[in-house]
C-alpha cells in the first residue's frame, strides 16, 4: 500500500510539473502572438500610408 501512495504522489508531482511547463509555453506563445500581431498591424498601417501617396 505504501508503494501505491508513493507512486500516486509521484504522479501528482509529475502532472503538476507538466501543468507548469504547459503554462509557461502558453504564455510564451501568447507573448509571441501579441508581438507578431502588433508588428503586423504596424506593417499594415505603413503599407496603407504608402498606397495613399
LINFEN-V162971 format. One record per run of one state. SS is the DSSP state (hx for helix, st for strand, lp for the rest). FROM is the first residue (numbers start at 0). TO is the last residue. If there is no record, write none. Layout:
BEGIN
SS,FROM,TO + SS,FROM,TO
END
This chain:
BEGIN
lp,0,0 + hx,1,51 + lp,52,52
END
